[in-house]
Structures are given as structure tokens and as C-alpha cells.
Amino acid sequence: MYKKLDHEDILKKSNHRPWPLPTKPWLYYQEWNEPVFMHWPVEIKDLEPFIPEGLEIDLLDGQAWVSLVAFTIQIKPRFLPAFPMVSTFEEINLRTYVRHKGKSGVYFLSIEGSKRLSCWLARRLSGLPYRFANIVRTEGAFHSLNATAKNKLHLNFSAEKSIRKTSVTDIWLTERYALFHNKKKEIFTYEVHHIPWKLQRINMTKLEIHYPKFQHLIGGYPVLMHYSPGVQVLTF
């Protein structure tokens, strides 16, 4: 794990951001703990049908990407304590990279959570497309089944102790400080802030992914993979 900071110390570490911190107070505190990142380059034409009007696919050297991220999340409003029964759960999201009004960020193609009530609350409060999946996390493993969408994920991994030397691609895929969501043809922007990710190399010993709707995007072995102890996040 990582050494936790208080909220003011998190806000003080902002020189790495691509644009200044929002002027309004943050609303939610989150922890994105021990994530596994898996990344695939994809054809723009294959990704375009999933991108709503108003968002532009973000490219790195002309290449579009999608990422599947599995982690443990904790989320709570600013002025309330965390309630473990709903605040902490496992999450698996499939995301791609977009731009909107000069800012780069992520757009979620799918978000799955391990607790029904947590998914319902997150969907009602944020509008993000949370859906329940039976996700079990154990030491070095994730196993997930979304019976409705027929999504399945099984992975076993080990993380190396050495810190991964971050390349331009590593940074581009992980250091994102906004997410975008569409509803009724309107684009909503959620800003986030955290200190830079500390990335580690990862050894994948088993990987099975079956997401029927998106299999043409995430079929085959990921081109890049990362592990991180996690980050504390303030959302606006």
C-alpha cells in the first residue's frame, strides 16, 4: 500500500497536472487501491461507434487505445464518513481516451461493481453506467462474472517490487484528470485530482477475458500492463 496523505497535502501536489486545479471545492474523496491496468491499441473505426457526439477520440502518435482496469475502490462524500457496506467495493472498468473542450480524459465503455447497492447509488449520484457483477478479489487474482452482459474476467498476477520507468505511453495512459459522461446528448465533465501514479511491472500468469460487446477491442493479450499500490483521489 501507499502512505496516505491528508486532503490538503493532496491538493498541494499539483505541479504535474495538465491544467490548474478547479476553483470550486472538491465533493468526493476516493481511493483507487491496487489496480491492475491492461491496455490495447485499437483501430479508430472500431472505437468510433461507442463514442458519443461531442467527444473526440484522443490519440497518441495517431493511435487510439482502450484499457481494462480492475481495482478496489472506496468512495465517500466530503462531509460524511465512509460506510464499508457501500463505500468499498471491487470495480472493473473498460475505458478509452477522449478530448472535450481542450481537456483530455477518459470515457467509460463499461463499469462493473461488486455490490448491487453501491452500483445503484453510484449510478444515481454520478450518472455513470455502473452495473453489478460478481467480482471476487483475492491475493493476486480477480474473478468476475456479469451474468446480464455475459462478461467474464479471470486473471492471476504478481507485481514486481521495482518501480516501472514511466514512458510517454505509460504517462499518457494513466495520468488522466477528467472523465466525461454523456446523457441526453449533453456531455458532463467530472474533474479529478491525485498525485502521480507509482507504477510497477506485472507478471500475468493467467488471463481470460470475454466481453462479447467489446471483444473486438480487447481480444488477445494486452500490449501493456501496469500495477500500482493506488492513489487517493479528490473529485470535483
Buried (B, 14 or more C-beta within 10 A) or exposed (E): EBEEBEEEEBEEEEEEBEEEBBEEEBEBBBBBBBBBBBBBBBEEEEBEEBBBEEBEBBEEEEEBBBBBBBBBBBBBEEEEEBEEEBBBBBBBBBBBBBBBEEBBBBBBBBBBBBBBEBBBBBBEEBEBBBBBBEBEBEEBBBBBBBEEBEBBBBBBBEBEEEEBEBEEBBBBBBBBBBBBBBEEEEBEBBBBBBBBBBBBBBEBEEBEBBBEEBEEBBEEEBEBBBBBBBBBBBBB
